Amino acid sequence: MKKLILMACILAATVASANPYAKCAGCHGANGERKALGKSLIIKDMAKADIIKALNGYKDGSYGGPMKGLMKGQVASLSAADIKAIAEKIGK
């Protein structure tokens, strides 16, 4: 059983590193089509540059509304390359 749990954790980490948007999809939708928790912008409608600016702003604390604290924790481990990949996947 412990081996199964360990393998599941490794698989989840691998998927998340291969697709940095994977952890966003739970709240924002598979294609960025939902308002996260009913409060965010619909990110699929945002320009790539605006997504990058927002994610970097969440990371450094200079951006955000009611979900600012939650999002700071979500983006803390994202690299510049991860942020760019998310913008490329979701943005216009």
PyMOL Python script that loads the backbone (N, CA, C, O; Angstrom):
from pymol import cmd

cmd.read_pdbstr("""\
ATOM      1  N   MET A   1       0.823  -1.192   0.000  1.00  0.00           N
ATOM      2  CA  MET A   1       0.000   0.000   0.000  1.00  0.00           C
ATOM      3  C   MET A   1       0.866   1.254   0.000  1.00  0.00           C
ATOM      4  O   MET A   1       0.567   2.205  -0.722  1.00  0.00           O
ATOM      5  N   LYS A   2       1.942   1.273   0.803  1.00  0.00           N
ATOM      6  CA  LYS A   2       2.821   2.439   0.845  1.00  0.00           C
ATOM      7  C   LYS A   2       3.464   2.683  -0.511  1.00  0.00           C
ATOM      8  O   LYS A   2       3.647   3.831  -0.917  1.00  0.00           O
ATOM      9  N   LYS A   3       3.811   1.599  -1.220  1.00  0.00           N
ATOM     10  CA  LYS A   3       4.407   1.744  -2.547  1.00  0.00           C
ATOM     11  C   LYS A   3       3.411   2.365  -3.518  1.00  0.00           C
ATOM     12  O   LYS A   3       3.784   3.184  -4.357  1.00  0.00           O
ATOM     13  N   LEU A   4       2.159   1.980  -3.405  1.00  0.00           N
ATOM     14  CA  LEU A   4       1.120   2.515  -4.277  1.00  0.00           C
ATOM     15  C   LEU A   4       0.937   4.016  -4.037  1.00  0.00           C
ATOM     16  O   LEU A   4       0.819   4.787  -4.989  1.00  0.00           O
ATOM     17  N   ILE A   5       0.914   4.418  -2.802  1.00  0.00           N
ATOM     18  CA  ILE A   5       0.769   5.837  -2.457  1.00  0.00           C
ATOM     19  C   ILE A   5       1.979   6.622  -2.955  1.00  0.00           C
ATOM     20  O   ILE A   5       1.827   7.711  -3.508  1.00  0.00           O
ATOM     21  N   LEU A   6       3.157   6.084  -2.765  1.00  0.00           N
ATOM     22  CA  LEU A   6       4.384   6.735  -3.223  1.00  0.00           C
ATOM     23  C   LEU A   6       4.368   6.894  -4.738  1.00  0.00           C
ATOM     24  O   LEU A   6       4.727   7.954  -5.251  1.00  0.00           O
ATOM     25  N   MET A   7       3.962   5.870  -5.449  1.00  0.00           N
ATOM     26  CA  MET A   7       3.902   5.931  -6.911  1.00  0.00           C
ATOM     27  C   MET A   7       2.875   6.979  -7.362  1.00  0.00           C
ATOM     28  O   MET A   7       3.114   7.690  -8.337  1.00  0.00           O
ATOM     29  N   ALA A   8       1.755   7.080  -6.676  1.00  0.00           N
ATOM     30  CA  ALA A   8       0.738   8.078  -7.019  1.00  0.00           C
ATOM     31  C   ALA A   8       1.280   9.483  -6.814  1.00  0.00           C
ATOM     32  O   ALA A   8       1.022  10.371  -7.627  1.00  0.00           O
ATOM     33  N   CYS A   9       2.021   9.695  -5.748  1.00  0.00           N
ATOM     34  CA  CYS A   9       2.623  11.007  -5.479  1.00  0.00           C
ATOM     35  C   CYS A   9       3.656  11.369  -6.545  1.00  0.00           C
ATOM     36  O   CYS A   9       3.708  12.509  -7.008  1.00  0.00           O
ATOM     37  N   ILE A  10       4.466  10.406  -6.925  1.00  0.00           N
ATOM     38  CA  ILE A  10       5.475  10.634  -7.960  1.00  0.00           C
ATOM     39  C   ILE A  10       4.799  10.961  -9.288  1.00  0.00           C
ATOM     40  O   ILE A  10       5.230  11.868 -10.000  1.00  0.00           O
ATOM     41  N   LEU A  11       3.754  10.232  -9.617  1.00  0.00           N
ATOM     42  CA  LEU A  11       3.022  10.480 -10.851  1.00  0.00           C
ATOM     43  C   LEU A  11       2.401  11.873 -10.844  1.00  0.00           C
ATOM     44  O   LEU A  11       2.480  12.585 -11.845  1.00  0.00           O
ATOM     45  N   ALA A  12       1.793  12.267  -9.751  1.00  0.00           N
ATOM     46  CA  ALA A  12       1.177  13.597  -9.658  1.00  0.00           C
ATOM     47  C   ALA A  12       2.222  14.694  -9.806  1.00  0.00           C
ATOM     48  O   ALA A  12       1.978  15.694 -10.480  1.00  0.00           O
ATOM     49  N   ALA A  13       3.373  14.519  -9.189  1.00  0.00           N
ATOM     50  CA  ALA A  13       4.454  15.505  -9.304  1.00  0.00           C
ATOM     51  C   ALA A  13       4.979  15.579 -10.731  1.00  0.00           C
ATOM     52  O   ALA A  13       5.285  16.665 -11.225  1.00  0.00           O
ATOM     53  N   THR A  14       5.083  14.445 -11.388  1.00  0.00           N
ATOM     54  CA  THR A  14       5.557  14.413 -12.774  1.00  0.00           C
ATOM     55  C   THR A  14       4.581  15.123 -13.695  1.00  0.00           C
ATOM     56  O   THR A  14       4.998  15.901 -14.554  1.00  0.00           O
ATOM     57  N   VAL A  15       3.306  14.871 -13.534  1.00  0.00           N
ATOM     58  CA  VAL A  15       2.286  15.522 -14.363  1.00  0.00           C
ATOM     59  C   VAL A  15       2.307  17.025 -14.132  1.00  0.00           C
ATOM     60  O   VAL A  15       2.234  17.800 -15.085  1.00  0.00           O
ATOM     61  N   ALA A  16       2.404  17.438 -12.884  1.00  0.00           N
ATOM     62  CA  ALA A  16       2.414  18.862 -12.572  1.00  0.00           C
ATOM     63  C   ALA A  16       3.641  19.550 -13.154  1.00  0.00           C
ATOM     64  O   ALA A  16       3.544  20.687 -13.615  1.00  0.00           O
ATOM     65  N   SER A  17       4.795  18.885 -13.142  1.00  0.00           N
ATOM     66  CA  SER A  17       5.991  19.510 -13.693  1.00  0.00           C
ATOM     67  C   SER A  17       5.952  19.532 -15.210  1.00  0.00           C
ATOM     68  O   SER A  17       6.519  20.433 -15.828  1.00  0.00           O
ATOM     69  N   ALA A  18       5.294  18.557 -15.822  1.00  0.00           N
ATOM     70  CA  ALA A  18       5.181  18.526 -17.277  1.00  0.00           C
ATOM     71  C   ALA A  18       4.140  19.537 -17.752  1.00  0.00           C
ATOM     72  O   ALA A  18       4.248  20.049 -18.866  1.00  0.00           O
ATOM     73  N   ASN A  19       3.149  19.827 -16.940  1.00  0.00           N
ATOM     74  CA  ASN A  19       2.091  20.766 -17.284  1.00  0.00           C
ATOM     75  C   ASN A  19       1.862  21.680 -16.085  1.00  0.00           C
ATOM     76  O   ASN A  19       1.068  21.350 -15.204  1.00  0.00           O
ATOM     77  N   PRO A  20       2.545  22.823 -16.037  1.00  0.00           N
ATOM     78  CA  PRO A  20       2.395  23.687 -14.860  1.00  0.00           C
ATOM     79  C   PRO A  20       0.967  24.194 -14.651  1.00  0.00           C
ATOM     80  O   PRO A  20       0.619  24.601 -13.543  1.00  0.00           O
ATOM     81  N   TYR A  21       0.137  24.177 -15.696  1.00  0.00           N
ATOM     82  CA  TYR A  21      -1.251  24.611 -15.548  1.00  0.00           C
ATOM     83  C   TYR A  21      -2.106  23.577 -14.811  1.00  0.00           C
ATOM     84  O   TYR A  21      -3.206  23.899 -14.363  1.00  0.00           O
ATOM     85  N   ALA A  22      -1.624  22.358 -14.681  1.00  0.00           N
ATOM     86  CA  ALA A  22      -2.420  21.276 -14.090  1.00  0.00           C
ATOM     87  C   ALA A  22      -2.992  21.650 -12.724  1.00  0.00           C
ATOM     88  O   ALA A  22      -4.144  21.326 -12.436  1.00  0.00           O
ATOM     89  N   LYS A  23      -2.218  22.318 -11.887  1.00  0.00           N
ATOM     90  CA  LYS A  23      -2.732  22.659 -10.564  1.00  0.00           C
ATOM     91  C   LYS A  23      -3.708  23.834 -10.599  1.00  0.00           C
ATOM     92  O   LYS A  23      -4.412  24.075  -9.618  1.00  0.00           O
ATOM     93  N   CYS A  24      -3.762  24.562 -11.704  1.00  0.00           N
ATOM     94  CA  CYS A  24      -4.689  25.678 -11.863  1.00  0.00           C
ATOM     95  C   CYS A  24      -6.079  25.198 -12.282  1.00  0.00           C
ATOM     96  O   CYS A  24      -7.092  25.812 -11.945  1.00  0.00           O
ATOM     97  N   ALA A  25      -6.105  24.094 -13.020  1.00  0.00           N
ATOM     98  CA  ALA A  25      -7.329  23.617 -13.655  1.00  0.00           C
ATOM     99  C   ALA A  25      -8.443  23.293 -12.658  1.00  0.00           C
ATOM    100  O   ALA A  25      -9.620  23.430 -12.990  1.00  0.00           O
ATOM    101  N   GLY A  26      -8.097  22.872 -11.462  1.00  0.00           N
ATOM    102  CA  GLY A  26      -9.114  22.524 -10.477  1.00  0.00           C
ATOM    103  C   GLY A  26     -10.056  23.683 -10.167  1.00  0.00           C
ATOM    104  O   GLY A  26     -11.250  23.469  -9.953  1.00  0.00           O
ATOM    105  N   CYS A  27      -9.542  24.889 -10.142  1.00  0.00           N
ATOM    106  CA  CYS A  27     -10.366  26.067  -9.857  1.00  0.00           C
ATOM    107  C   CYS A  27     -10.746  26.839 -11.114  1.00  0.00           C
ATOM    108  O   CYS A  27     -11.868  27.333 -11.229  1.00  0.00           O
ATOM    109  N   HIS A  28      -9.805  26.944 -12.064  1.00  0.00           N
ATOM    110  CA  HIS A  28     -10.027  27.779 -13.247  1.00  0.00           C
ATOM    111  C   HIS A  28     -10.614  27.016 -14.437  1.00  0.00           C
ATOM    112  O   HIS A  28     -10.989  27.631 -15.436  1.00  0.00           O
ATOM    113  N   GLY A  29     -10.699  25.695 -14.345  1.00  0.00           N
ATOM    114  CA  GLY A  29     -11.205  24.882 -15.454  1.00  0.00           C
ATOM    115  C   GLY A  29     -10.078  24.430 -16.365  1.00  0.00           C
ATOM    116  O   GLY A  29      -9.006  25.036 -16.388  1.00  0.00           O
ATOM    117  N   ALA A  30     -10.319  23.380 -17.105  1.00  0.00           N
ATOM    118  CA  ALA A  30      -9.297  22.779 -17.961  1.00  0.00           C
ATOM    119  C   ALA A  30      -8.733  23.752 -18.984  1.00  0.00           C
ATOM    120  O   ALA A  30      -7.579  23.630 -19.393  1.00  0.00           O
ATOM    121  N   ASN A  31      -9.545  24.716 -19.397  1.00  0.00           N
ATOM    122  CA  ASN A  31      -9.117  25.687 -20.399  1.00  0.00           C
ATOM    123  C   ASN A  31      -9.205  27.127 -19.906  1.00  0.00           C
ATOM    124  O   ASN A  31      -9.230  28.060 -20.709  1.00  0.00           O
ATOM    125  N   GLY A  32      -9.252  27.307 -18.595  1.00  0.00           N
ATOM    126  CA  GLY A  32      -9.325  28.650 -18.023  1.00  0.00           C
ATOM    127  C   GLY A  32     -10.676  29.309 -18.214  1.00  0.00           C
ATOM    128  O   GLY A  32     -10.781  30.535 -18.231  1.00  0.00           O
ATOM    129  N   GLU A  33     -11.718  28.487 -18.357  1.00  0.00           N
ATOM    130  CA  GLU A  33     -13.045  28.991 -18.699  1.00  0.00           C
ATOM    131  C   GLU A  33     -13.924  29.351 -17.503  1.00  0.00           C
ATOM    132  O   GLU A  33     -15.024  29.871 -17.692  1.00  0.00           O
ATOM    133  N   ARG A  34     -13.466  29.089 -16.281  1.00  0.00           N
ATOM    134  CA  ARG A  34     -14.302  29.341 -15.097  1.00  0.00           C
ATOM    135  C   ARG A  34     -13.750  30.476 -14.238  1.00  0.00           C
ATOM    136  O   ARG A  34     -12.547  30.732 -14.219  1.00  0.00           O
ATOM    137  N   LYS A  35     -14.648  31.144 -13.535  1.00  0.00           N
ATOM    138  CA  LYS A  35     -14.247  32.080 -12.487  1.00  0.00           C
ATOM    139  C   LYS A  35     -13.864  31.220 -11.287  1.00  0.00           C
ATOM    140  O   LYS A  35     -14.718  30.525 -10.737  1.00  0.00           O
ATOM    141  N   ALA A  36     -12.637  31.250 -10.882  1.00  0.00           N
ATOM    142  CA  ALA A  36     -12.193  30.433  -9.752  1.00  0.00           C
ATOM    143  C   ALA A  36     -12.943  30.858  -8.494  1.00  0.00           C
ATOM    144  O   ALA A  36     -12.927  32.026  -8.106  1.00  0.00           O
ATOM    145  N   LEU A  37     -13.586  29.903  -7.878  1.00  0.00           N
ATOM    146  CA  LEU A  37     -14.373  30.115  -6.659  1.00  0.00           C
ATOM    147  C   LEU A  37     -15.376  31.250  -6.831  1.00  0.00           C
ATOM    148  O   LEU A  37     -15.781  31.881  -5.854  1.00  0.00           O
ATOM    149  N   GLY A  38     -15.775  31.507  -8.073  1.00  0.00           N
ATOM    150  CA  GLY A  38     -16.745  32.549  -8.367  1.00  0.00           C
ATOM    151  C   GLY A  38     -16.223  33.964  -8.221  1.00  0.00           C
ATOM    152  O   GLY A  38     -17.008  34.913  -8.239  1.00  0.00           O
ATOM    153  N   LYS A  39     -14.909  34.128  -8.074  1.00  0.00           N
ATOM    154  CA  LYS A  39     -14.355  35.449  -7.773  1.00  0.00           C
ATOM    155  C   LYS A  39     -13.349  35.969  -8.791  1.00  0.00           C
ATOM    156  O   LYS A  39     -13.167  37.182  -8.896  1.00  0.00           O
ATOM    157  N   SER A  40     -12.701  35.107  -9.530  1.00  0.00           N
ATOM    158  CA  SER A  40     -11.610  35.554 -10.403  1.00  0.00           C
ATOM    159  C   SER A  40     -12.108  35.989 -11.771  1.00  0.00           C
ATOM    160  O   SER A  40     -13.278  35.820 -12.114  1.00  0.00           O
ATOM    161  N   LEU A  41     -11.202  36.544 -12.530  1.00  0.00           N
ATOM    162  CA  LEU A  41     -11.466  36.784 -13.938  1.00  0.00           C
ATOM    163  C   LEU A  41     -11.488  35.443 -14.656  1.00  0.00           C
ATOM    164  O   LEU A  41     -10.955  34.460 -14.141  1.00  0.00           O
ATOM    165  N   ILE A  42     -12.085  35.389 -15.815  1.00  0.00           N
ATOM    166  CA  ILE A  42     -12.014  34.195 -16.645  1.00  0.00           C
ATOM    167  C   ILE A  42     -10.704  34.310 -17.416  1.00  0.00           C
ATOM    168  O   ILE A  42     -10.585  35.126 -18.330  1.00  0.00           O
ATOM    169  N   ILE A  43      -9.734  33.503 -17.050  1.00  0.00           N
ATOM    170  CA  ILE A  43      -8.376  33.716 -17.545  1.00  0.00           C
ATOM    171  C   ILE A  43      -8.187  33.380 -19.019  1.00  0.00           C
ATOM    172  O   ILE A  43      -7.228  33.853 -19.630  1.00  0.00           O
ATOM    173  N   LYS A  44      -9.063  32.584 -19.606  1.00  0.00           N
ATOM    174  CA  LYS A  44      -8.923  32.283 -21.038  1.00  0.00           C
ATOM    175  C   LYS A  44      -9.171  33.521 -21.884  1.00  0.00           C
ATOM    176  O   LYS A  44      -8.773  33.564 -23.048  1.00  0.00           O
ATOM    177  N   ASP A  45      -9.823  34.526 -21.316  1.00  0.00           N
ATOM    178  CA  ASP A  45     -10.100  35.768 -22.018  1.00  0.00           C
ATOM    179  C   ASP A  45      -8.980  36.794 -21.865  1.00  0.00           C
ATOM    180  O   ASP A  45      -9.044  37.870 -22.461  1.00  0.00           O
ATOM    181  N   MET A  46      -7.967  36.477 -21.082  1.00  0.00           N
ATOM    182  CA  MET A  46      -6.874  37.409 -20.829  1.00  0.00           C
ATOM    183  C   MET A  46      -5.768  37.255 -21.873  1.00  0.00           C
ATOM    184  O   MET A  46      -5.552  36.170 -22.414  1.00  0.00           O
ATOM    185  N   ALA A  47      -5.080  38.350 -22.142  1.00  0.00           N
ATOM    186  CA  ALA A  47      -3.914  38.307 -23.019  1.00  0.00           C
ATOM    187  C   ALA A  47      -2.777  37.584 -22.294  1.00  0.00           C
ATOM    188  O   ALA A  47      -2.704  37.595 -21.065  1.00  0.00           O
ATOM    189  N   LYS A  48      -1.904  36.967 -23.061  1.00  0.00           N
ATOM    190  CA  LYS A  48      -0.762  36.253 -22.463  1.00  0.00           C
ATOM    191  C   LYS A  48       0.047  37.176 -21.564  1.00  0.00           C
ATOM    192  O   LYS A  48       0.441  36.787 -20.465  1.00  0.00           O
ATOM    193  N   ALA A  49       0.297  38.396 -22.027  1.00  0.00           N
ATOM    194  CA  ALA A  49       1.082  39.350 -21.233  1.00  0.00           C
ATOM    195  C   ALA A  49       0.391  39.673 -19.912  1.00  0.00           C
ATOM    196  O   ALA A  49       1.061  39.845 -18.894  1.00  0.00           O
ATOM    197  N   ASP A  50      -0.938  39.758 -19.914  1.00  0.00           N
ATOM    198  CA  ASP A  50      -1.692  40.042 -18.688  1.00  0.00           C
ATOM    199  C   ASP A  50      -1.636  38.867 -17.714  1.00  0.00           C
ATOM    200  O   ASP A  50      -1.585  39.066 -16.500  1.00  0.00           O
ATOM    201  N   ILE A  51      -1.645  37.655 -18.239  1.00  0.00           N
ATOM    202  CA  ILE A  51      -1.524  36.476 -17.379  1.00  0.00           C
ATOM    203  C   ILE A  51      -0.152  36.458 -16.719  1.00  0.00           C
ATOM    204  O   ILE A  51      -0.041  36.209 -15.519  1.00  0.00           O
ATOM    205  N   ILE A  52       0.883  36.720 -17.494  1.00  0.00           N
ATOM    206  CA  ILE A  52       2.249  36.756 -16.946  1.00  0.00           C
ATOM    207  C   ILE A  52       2.354  37.841 -15.877  1.00  0.00           C
ATOM    208  O   ILE A  52       2.913  37.606 -14.806  1.00  0.00           O
ATOM    209  N   LYS A  53       1.820  39.024 -16.165  1.00  0.00           N
ATOM    210  CA  LYS A  53       1.855  40.131 -15.199  1.00  0.00           C
ATOM    211  C   LYS A  53       1.111  39.758 -13.916  1.00  0.00           C
ATOM    212  O   LYS A  53       1.594  40.022 -12.815  1.00  0.00           O
ATOM    213  N   ALA A  54      -0.072  39.140 -14.061  1.00  0.00           N
ATOM    214  CA  ALA A  54      -0.861  38.758 -12.892  1.00  0.00           C
ATOM    215  C   ALA A  54      -0.143  37.700 -12.055  1.00  0.00           C
ATOM    216  O   ALA A  54      -0.064  37.828 -10.834  1.00  0.00           O
ATOM    217  N   LEU A  55       0.375  36.664 -12.696  1.00  0.00           N
ATOM    218  CA  LEU A  55       1.048  35.593 -11.943  1.00  0.00           C
ATOM    219  C   LEU A  55       2.299  36.111 -11.244  1.00  0.00           C
ATOM    220  O   LEU A  55       2.558  35.762 -10.093  1.00  0.00           O
ATOM    221  N   ASN A  56       3.076  36.943 -11.935  1.00  0.00           N
ATOM    222  CA  ASN A  56       4.250  37.540 -11.285  1.00  0.00           C
ATOM    223  C   ASN A  56       3.830  38.462 -10.149  1.00  0.00           C
ATOM    224  O   ASN A  56       4.499  38.520  -9.117  1.00  0.00           O
ATOM    225  N   GLY A  57       2.724  39.185 -10.332  1.00  0.00           N
ATOM    226  CA  GLY A  57       2.210  40.053  -9.273  1.00  0.00           C
ATOM    227  C   GLY A  57       1.723  39.274  -8.065  1.00  0.00           C
ATOM    228  O   GLY A  57       1.951  39.688  -6.928  1.00  0.00           O
ATOM    229  N   TYR A  58       1.055  38.152  -8.295  1.00  0.00           N
ATOM    230  CA  TYR A  58       0.670  37.299  -7.167  1.00  0.00           C
ATOM    231  C   TYR A  58       1.914  36.816  -6.442  1.00  0.00           C
ATOM    232  O   TYR A  58       1.952  36.766  -5.213  1.00  0.00           O
ATOM    233  N   LYS A  59       2.924  36.462  -7.213  1.00  0.00           N
ATOM    234  CA  LYS A  59       4.155  35.925  -6.633  1.00  0.00           C
ATOM    235  C   LYS A  59       4.859  36.949  -5.746  1.00  0.00           C
ATOM    236  O   LYS A  59       5.345  36.612  -4.667  1.00  0.00           O
ATOM    237  N   ASP A  60       4.913  38.226  -6.215  1.00  0.00           N
ATOM    238  CA  ASP A  60       5.619  39.238  -5.416  1.00  0.00           C
ATOM    239  C   ASP A  60       4.685  40.056  -4.514  1.00  0.00           C
ATOM    240  O   ASP A  60       5.133  40.961  -3.810  1.00  0.00           O
ATOM    241  N   GLY A  61       3.387  39.733  -4.538  1.00  0.00           N
ATOM    242  CA  GLY A  61       2.436  40.383  -3.642  1.00  0.00           C
ATOM    243  C   GLY A  61       1.880  41.702  -4.150  1.00  0.00           C
ATOM    244  O   GLY A  61       1.167  42.386  -3.414  1.00  0.00           O
ATOM    245  N   SER A  62       2.186  42.082  -5.396  1.00  0.00           N
ATOM    246  CA  SER A  62       1.746  43.375  -5.917  1.00  0.00           C
ATOM    247  C   SER A  62       0.429  43.311  -6.692  1.00  0.00           C
ATOM    248  O   SER A  62      -0.018  44.333  -7.213  1.00  0.00           O
ATOM    249  N   TYR A  63      -0.197  42.148  -6.782  1.00  0.00           N
ATOM    250  CA  TYR A  63      -1.411  41.986  -7.573  1.00  0.00           C
ATOM    251  C   TYR A  63      -2.404  41.131  -6.818  1.00  0.00           C
ATOM    252  O   TYR A  63      -2.026  40.241  -6.056  1.00  0.00           O
ATOM    253  N   GLY A  64      -3.688  41.411  -7.038  1.00  0.00           N
ATOM    254  CA  GLY A  64      -4.713  40.510  -6.538  1.00  0.00           C
ATOM    255  C   GLY A  64      -5.785  41.171  -5.720  1.00  0.00           C
ATOM    256  O   GLY A  64      -5.606  42.242  -5.140  1.00  0.00           O
ATOM    257  N   GLY A  65      -6.903  40.490  -5.697  1.00  0.00           N
ATOM    258  CA  GLY A  65      -8.054  40.935  -4.927  1.00  0.00           C
ATOM    259  C   GLY A  65      -8.304  39.982  -3.772  1.00  0.00           C
ATOM    260  O   GLY A  65      -7.383  39.683  -3.012  1.00  0.00           O
ATOM    261  N   PRO A  66      -9.534  39.499  -3.625  1.00  0.00           N
ATOM    262  CA  PRO A  66      -9.886  38.682  -2.467  1.00  0.00           C
ATOM    263  C   PRO A  66      -9.143  37.342  -2.388  1.00  0.00           C
ATOM    264  O   PRO A  66      -9.056  36.751  -1.311  1.00  0.00           O
ATOM    265  N   MET A  67      -8.615  36.866  -3.497  1.00  0.00           N
ATOM    266  CA  MET A  67      -7.915  35.575  -3.486  1.00  0.00           C
ATOM    267  C   MET A  67      -6.393  35.739  -3.492  1.00  0.00           C
ATOM    268  O   MET A  67      -5.665  34.778  -3.740  1.00  0.00           O
ATOM    269  N   LYS A  68      -5.922  36.939  -3.223  1.00  0.00           N
ATOM    270  CA  LYS A  68      -4.493  37.248  -3.279  1.00  0.00           C
ATOM    271  C   LYS A  68      -3.662  36.307  -2.404  1.00  0.00           C
ATOM    272  O   LYS A  68      -2.639  35.791  -2.854  1.00  0.00           O
ATOM    273  N   GLY A  69      -4.081  36.084  -1.185  1.00  0.00           N
ATOM    274  CA  GLY A  69      -3.328  35.222  -0.276  1.00  0.00           C
ATOM    275  C   GLY A  69      -3.273  33.783  -0.759  1.00  0.00           C
ATOM    276  O   GLY A  69      -2.225  33.140  -0.693  1.00  0.00           O
ATOM    277  N   LEU A  70      -4.389  33.283  -1.239  1.00  0.00           N
ATOM    278  CA  LEU A  70      -4.444  31.914  -1.764  1.00  0.00           C
ATOM    279  C   LEU A  70      -3.551  31.783  -2.989  1.00  0.00           C
ATOM    280  O   LEU A  70      -2.785  30.826  -3.105  1.00  0.00           O
ATOM    281  N   MET A  71      -3.650  32.737  -3.896  1.00  0.00           N
ATOM    282  CA  MET A  71      -2.887  32.663  -5.135  1.00  0.00           C
ATOM    283  C   MET A  71      -1.383  32.816  -4.905  1.00  0.00           C
ATOM    284  O   MET A  71      -0.589  32.206  -5.621  1.00  0.00           O
ATOM    285  N   LYS A  72      -0.988  33.605  -3.937  1.00  0.00           N
ATOM    286  CA  LYS A  72       0.442  33.752  -3.640  1.00  0.00           C
ATOM    287  C   LYS A  72       1.049  32.385  -3.333  1.00  0.00           C
ATOM    288  O   LYS A  72       2.144  32.073  -3.800  1.00  0.00           O
ATOM    289  N   GLY A  73       0.352  31.582  -2.560  1.00  0.00           N
ATOM    290  CA  GLY A  73       0.836  30.241  -2.251  1.00  0.00           C
ATOM    291  C   GLY A  73       0.843  29.326  -3.464  1.00  0.00           C
ATOM    292  O   GLY A  73       1.723  28.476  -3.599  1.00  0.00           O
ATOM    293  N   GLN A  74      -0.134  29.497  -4.348  1.00  0.00           N
ATOM    294  CA  GLN A  74      -0.222  28.645  -5.537  1.00  0.00           C
ATOM    295  C   GLN A  74       0.897  28.926  -6.533  1.00  0.00           C
ATOM    296  O   GLN A  74       1.380  28.008  -7.196  1.00  0.00           O
ATOM    297  N   VAL A  75       1.309  30.177  -6.642  1.00  0.00           N
ATOM    298  CA  VAL A  75       2.319  30.533  -7.649  1.00  0.00           C
ATOM    299  C   VAL A  75       3.739  30.571  -7.094  1.00  0.00           C
ATOM    300  O   VAL A  75       4.693  30.725  -7.856  1.00  0.00           O
ATOM    301  N   ALA A  76       3.888  30.435  -5.802  1.00  0.00           N
ATOM    302  CA  ALA A  76       5.201  30.575  -5.175  1.00  0.00           C
ATOM    303  C   ALA A  76       6.268  29.672  -5.789  1.00  0.00           C
ATOM    304  O   ALA A  76       7.424  30.080  -5.906  1.00  0.00           O
ATOM    305  N   SER A  77       5.904  28.474  -6.176  1.00  0.00           N
ATOM    306  CA  SER A  77       6.898  27.533  -6.696  1.00  0.00           C
ATOM    307  C   SER A  77       7.039  27.591  -8.220  1.00  0.00           C
ATOM    308  O   SER A  77       7.848  26.858  -8.790  1.00  0.00           O
ATOM    309  N   LEU A  78       6.265  28.449  -8.885  1.00  0.00           N
ATOM    310  CA  LEU A  78       6.356  28.524 -10.345  1.00  0.00           C
ATOM    311  C   LEU A  78       7.603  29.283 -10.778  1.00  0.00           C
ATOM    312  O   LEU A  78       7.926  30.334 -10.225  1.00  0.00           O
ATOM    313  N   SER A  79       8.291  28.747 -11.761  1.00  0.00           N
ATOM    314  CA  SER A  79       9.443  29.442 -12.342  1.00  0.00           C
ATOM    315  C   SER A  79       8.947  30.407 -13.415  1.00  0.00           C
ATOM    316  O   SER A  79       7.772  30.383 -13.782  1.00  0.00           O
ATOM    317  N   ALA A  80       9.832  31.243 -13.910  1.00  0.00           N
ATOM    318  CA  ALA A  80       9.482  32.136 -15.017  1.00  0.00           C
ATOM    319  C   ALA A  80       9.048  31.320 -16.234  1.00  0.00           C
ATOM    320  O   ALA A  80       8.128  31.714 -16.949  1.00  0.00           O
ATOM    321  N   ALA A  81       9.701  30.198 -16.467  1.00  0.00           N
ATOM    322  CA  ALA A  81       9.341  29.326 -17.594  1.00  0.00           C
ATOM    323  C   ALA A  81       7.954  28.719 -17.386  1.00  0.00           C
ATOM    324  O   ALA A  81       7.186  28.593 -18.340  1.00  0.00           O
ATOM    325  N   ASP A  82       7.625  28.339 -16.140  1.00  0.00           N
ATOM    326  CA  ASP A  82       6.299  27.802 -15.836  1.00  0.00           C
ATOM    327  C   ASP A  82       5.221  28.854 -16.106  1.00  0.00           C
ATOM    328  O   ASP A  82       4.183  28.554 -16.696  1.00  0.00           O
ATOM    329  N   ILE A  83       5.478  30.075 -15.671  1.00  0.00           N
ATOM    330  CA  ILE A  83       4.523  31.160 -15.853  1.00  0.00           C
ATOM    331  C   ILE A  83       4.310  31.428 -17.341  1.00  0.00           C
ATOM    332  O   ILE A  83       3.179  31.624 -17.784  1.00  0.00           O
ATOM    333  N   LYS A  84       5.381  31.437 -18.097  1.00  0.00           N
ATOM    334  CA  LYS A  84       5.273  31.650 -19.539  1.00  0.00           C
ATOM    335  C   LYS A  84       4.481  30.501 -20.194  1.00  0.00           C
ATOM    336  O   LYS A  84       3.659  30.731 -21.081  1.00  0.00           O
ATOM    337  N   ALA A  85       4.741  29.269 -19.746  1.00  0.00           N
ATOM    338  CA  ALA A  85       4.034  28.107 -20.308  1.00  0.00           C
ATOM    339  C   ALA A  85       2.539  28.188 -20.008  1.00  0.00           C
ATOM    340  O   ALA A  85       1.724  27.849 -20.867  1.00  0.00           O
ATOM    341  N   ILE A  86       2.171  28.621 -18.833  1.00  0.00           N
ATOM    342  CA  ILE A  86       0.758  28.774 -18.476  1.00  0.00           C
ATOM    343  C   ILE A  86       0.117  29.825 -19.377  1.00  0.00           C
ATOM    344  O   ILE A  86      -0.970  29.608 -19.912  1.00  0.00           O
ATOM    345  N   ALA A  87       0.790  30.965 -19.546  1.00  0.00           N
ATOM    346  CA  ALA A  87       0.259  32.018 -20.406  1.00  0.00           C
ATOM    347  C   ALA A  87       0.109  31.549 -21.841  1.00  0.00           C
ATOM    348  O   ALA A  87      -0.877  31.875 -22.501  1.00  0.00           O
ATOM    349  N   GLU A  88       1.075  30.791 -22.329  1.00  0.00           N
ATOM    350  CA  GLU A  88       1.015  30.283 -23.693  1.00  0.00           C
ATOM    351  C   GLU A  88      -0.150  29.293 -23.862  1.00  0.00           C
ATOM    352  O   GLU A  88      -0.801  29.263 -24.906  1.00  0.00           O
ATOM    353  N   LYS A  89      -0.399  28.498 -22.835  1.00  0.00           N
ATOM    354  CA  LYS A  89      -1.464  27.495 -22.915  1.00  0.00           C
ATOM    355  C   LYS A  89      -2.850  28.144 -22.854  1.00  0.00           C
ATOM    356  O   LYS A  89      -3.754  27.731 -23.581  1.00  0.00           O
ATOM    357  N   ILE A  90      -3.027  29.145 -22.006  1.00  0.00           N
ATOM    358  CA  ILE A  90      -4.347  29.670 -21.703  1.00  0.00           C
ATOM    359  C   ILE A  90      -4.644  31.008 -22.368  1.00  0.00           C
ATOM    360  O   ILE A  90      -5.773  31.241 -22.800  1.00  0.00           O
ATOM    361  N   GLY A  91      -3.665  31.881 -22.458  1.00  0.00           N
ATOM    362  CA  GLY A  91      -3.917  33.252 -22.898  1.00  0.00           C
ATOM    363  C   GLY A  91      -4.177  33.411 -24.383  1.00  0.00           C
ATOM    364  O   GLY A  91      -3.956  32.505 -25.186  1.00  0.00           O
ATOM    365  N   LYS A  92      -4.658  34.604 -24.717  1.00  0.00           N
ATOM    366  CA  LYS A  92      -4.936  34.964 -26.120  1.00  0.00           C
ATOM    367  C   LYS A  92      -3.686  35.507 -26.771  1.00  0.00           C
ATOM    368  O   LYS A  92      -3.709  35.866 -27.948  1.00  0.00           O
TER     369      LYS A  92
END
""", "prot")
cmd.dss("prot")
cmd.show_as("cartoon", "prot")
cmd.util.cbc("prot")
cmd.orient("prot")
